[in-house]
C-alpha cells in the first residue's frame, strides 16, 4: 500500500478492528491508566511500578484522554492524552516547556507569548505490548517504520494505532478550541506524519528523553485540510466518535445542571 494509491477505505478497515473513544467515564479512564502502567511502568521501566496498577501524574486532572480498544475483544490497545493549560493557573508550564526550555527556537514559536488557552500538549501515548511485536518495538511505547508507508516487504501494513491516536488527539483539540498542539516525539515519527498530511513542524533542537526527541508543533485547524485523501476517511470516523462522546458528555452535564438538587 502507498499513500498515492490506496487499495481500500481506511475508515472502514479501522471500524472493523478498533474503536477510539474519549475517556470521560471512570471505567474508560481506569483502562487508560492501567494501560499506561502496563507500558510505562512494567514493560519499559520509565516510571515506577504503582501498587494500584495505575500510572497517573499531576497533568491528568487538566487533560482529556482517548482510548483505542479492540472492537472484537474490548481490550485496551492504545491511549494518549491532550494536556490543556490549568484553568486555575494558566501560566503553569506544560511538560515540554520545562524539558525543552533550552532547545526551543523562540524565533519560530514562543509559548510564553501565546494565549495559554490555545496551547496543548500530546503525551503519554502508549500501545499494549501485544501490539508491539515487531523488531525494535519492545523498547518503545509505540513505533512507526518506513515499511508502514511503503509497498515493500511482507510485513507492510498501515500504522492504524499511532495514526489513529494522533488523529484522536487532533479531533479533541479542535473540539476544545486548542489550536497549538505541541508534541515531543522521535524525529522520524514527525517526518512520517508530515507524509500523511499533518501540519507539523519542528520548533527546536533534539533532547534526550527516553531516546532522542524533538519538540514539534501541530496546528489543529489545519489537520483536516492537509490530510492526504486516503487518510481523510479514517479521520472522519475518528472525528465522529470524538464529537459523539463530547455531545453526550455535554448533554449529561446540562441535564445535571437543570435537575433539582436531591434532598
C-alpha positions in Angstrom: 0.0 0.0 0.0 1.2 3.5 -0.8 -0.2 6.9 0.1 -0.7 7.8 -3.5 -2.6 4.6 -4.5 -4.8 3.5 -1.7 -6.3 0.0 -2.0 -9.1 0.2 0.5 -11.1 2.6 2.7 -9.0 3.1 5.8 -12.0 4.4 7.7 -14.0 1.2 7.0 -11.0 -1.0 7.9 -10.4 0.8 11.1 -14.0 0.3 12.2 -13.7 -3.4 11.6 -10.9 -3.7 14.1 -10.9 -0.8 16.5 -12.9 1.9 18.3 -11.5 5.1 19.6 -13.3 7.0 22.4 -12.6 9.9 24.7 -12.2 8.7 28.3 -15.0 10.6 30.0 -16.3 7.9 32.4 -14.4 6.3 35.3 -14.3 2.9 33.7 -12.7 4.1 30.5 -10.3 6.3 32.3 -9.3 3.4 34.5 -8.4 1.4 31.3 -6.2 4.3 30.2 -4.3 4.5 33.5 -3.9 0.7 33.7 -2.6 0.5 30.1 -0.1 3.3 30.8 1.1 1.4 33.9 1.5 -1.8 31.8 3.6 0.0 29.2 5.4 2.8 31.0 6.0 1.0 34.4 6.1 -2.7 33.7 7.2 -3.1 30.1 9.6 -0.1 29.7 10.5 0.8 33.3 10.2 4.5 32.6 8.0 5.1 35.6 8.0 3.3 39.0 5.6 0.4 39.5 2.5 1.5 41.4 0.7 -0.6 44.0 -2.7 0.2 42.4 -1.6 -0.7 38.9 -2.4 2.8 37.5 0.1 5.3 36.1 -1.0 8.9 36.6 0.6 12.3 37.2 -0.2 15.9 38.1 -1.2 16.8 34.5 -4.0 14.2 34.2 -6.5 16.4 36.0 -6.4 19.0 33.3 -6.1 16.6 30.4 -8.6 14.9 28.1 -7.7 11.3 27.3 -8.6 8.9 24.5 -8.6 5.1 24.5 -8.2 2.8 21.5 -9.9 -0.5 22.0 -10.2 -3.8 20.0 -13.7 -3.9 18.6 -13.6 -7.7 18.8 -12.4 -8.2 22.4 -12.9 -4.8 24.0 -9.3 -4.9 25.3 -7.3 -1.7 25.6 -4.9 -1.3 22.6 -3.5 2.2 22.9 -4.1 5.5 24.6 -2.9 9.1 24.7 -3.9 12.4 26.3 -4.1 16.1 25.4 -2.9 18.3 28.2 -4.5 21.7 28.4 -3.5 24.8 30.4 -4.5 24.7 34.0 -7.8 26.7 34.4 -6.7 28.0 37.8 -3.1 28.7 36.8 -2.8 29.0 33.0 0.8 30.1 33.2 1.9 26.9 34.8 4.2 25.3 32.2 3.2 22.3 30.1 5.7 19.4 30.3 7.6 20.3 27.1 8.1 23.8 28.2 10.3 22.5 31.0 12.1 19.6 29.2 12.7 21.7 26.1 13.4 25.1 27.6 17.0 25.1 26.4 16.3 23.9 22.9 13.1 25.7 21.8 13.6 28.0 18.9 11.7 31.0 20.1 12.1 32.8 16.8 9.7 30.1 15.4 7.4 29.9 18.4 7.5 31.2 22.0 4.8 29.6 24.2 5.3 32.3 26.8 3.9 34.9 24.3 1.0 32.8 23.2 -2.6 32.8 24.7 -2.5 30.0 27.1 -6.0 28.7 26.2 -4.7 28.0 22.7 -1.9 25.7 23.9 -2.0 21.9 24.4 0.4 19.0 24.5 0.0 15.4 23.4 1.8 13.0 25.6 1.7 9.6 27.3 1.0 7.8 24.1 1.1 4.1 24.8 0.4 0.9 22.9 -0.2 -2.5 24.6 2.7 -5.0 24.5 0.8 -7.5 22.4 0.5 -4.9 19.6 4.3 -4.1 19.7 5.8 -7.3 18.5 7.9 -6.3 15.5 11.6 -5.7 15.7 12.5 -2.7 17.7 9.0 -2.2 19.1 9.6 -3.8 22.5 11.7 -0.8 23.8 9.3 1.9 22.6 5.8 3.0 23.7 4.8 3.0 20.1 6.6 2.6 16.8 6.3 3.5 13.1 8.7 2.3 10.4 9.4 3.2 6.8 7.8 0.0 5.7 4.5 1.1 7.2 4.2 3.6 4.4 5.6 1.6 1.5 4.6 -1.3 -0.7 7.8 -3.2 0.1 8.2 -6.2 2.4 6.0 -9.0 3.7 5.1 -7.1 6.9 3.8 -3.9 5.2 0.8 -2.5 7.0 -0.8 0.8 7.6 0.0 2.0 11.2 -3.6 2.4 12.3 -2.7 2.5 16.0 -0.3 5.5 16.3 -2.0 7.4 13.5 -5.5 7.0 14.9 -4.3 8.1 18.4 -2.8 11.3 17.0 -5.9 11.9 14.9 -8.0 11.4 18.0 -5.9 14.0 19.9 -6.2 16.4 17.0 -10.0 15.9 16.9 -10.2 16.6 20.6 -8.0 19.7 20.3 -10.4 21.0 17.6 -13.4 20.3 19.7 -11.8 22.2 22.7 -10.5 25.1 20.6 -6.9 24.3 21.2 -5.1 25.5 18.1 -1.4 25.0 19.0 -0.7 21.4 19.9 2.9 20.5 20.9 4.3 17.0 20.9 7.7 15.7 21.9 8.5 12.8 19.5 11.1 10.9 17.6 12.3 12.9 14.6 11.3 10.1 12.2 7.8 9.8 13.6 7.2 13.5 13.0 8.5 13.0 9.4 6.1 10.2 8.8 3.2 12.3 10.0 4.2 15.1 7.6 4.0 12.5 4.8 0.3 11.8 5.6 -0.5 15.5 5.7 -0.2 16.6 9.3 0.7 20.3 9.5 3.5 19.6 12.0 6.8 21.3 12.3 9.9 21.0 14.4 10.3 24.0 16.8 13.5 23.2 18.5 16.6 21.0 18.8 16.9 17.5 20.0 16.9 16.4 23.6 17.4 13.1 25.3 14.1 11.9 26.8 13.7 8.2 26.7 15.6 8.4 23.4 16.2 11.2 21.0 13.1 13.6 20.9 12.3 16.8 19.1 9.6 19.3 20.1 7.1 19.8 17.3 4.0 22.0 16.8 0.8 20.8 15.2 -1.9 23.3 14.1 -5.2 21.6 14.8 -7.3 23.8 12.5 -5.1 22.7 9.5 -5.3 19.0 10.2 -8.4 18.2 8.0 -7.4 20.4 5.1 -3.9 19.0 4.9 -4.6 15.2 5.2 -3.9 13.0 2.2 -7.1 11.8 0.5 -6.6 8.2 1.7 -6.4 9.4 5.4 -9.5 11.6 5.4 -12.0 8.7 5.7 -10.1 7.5 8.8 -10.1 10.9 10.3 -13.9 11.3 9.6 -14.6 8.1 11.5 -12.5 9.2 14.5 -13.9 12.7 14.5 -17.4 11.4 14.5 -16.6 9.2 17.5 -15.0 12.1 19.4 -17.8 14.5 18.6 -20.4 12.0 19.7 -18.7 11.5 23.0 -18.4 15.2 23.6 -22.0 15.8 22.8 -23.1 13.0 25.2 -20.9 14.4 27.9 -22.2 18.0 27.4 -25.8 16.8 27.4 -25.3 14.9 30.6 -23.7 18.0 32.2 -26.6 20.2 31.1 -29.1 17.7 32.3 -27.4 17.5 35.7 -27.4 21.3 36.0 -31.1 21.6 35.3 -32.2 18.8 37.6 -33.4 19.8 41.1 -30.9 19.1 43.9 -31.6 15.9 45.7 -32.9 16.3 49.3 
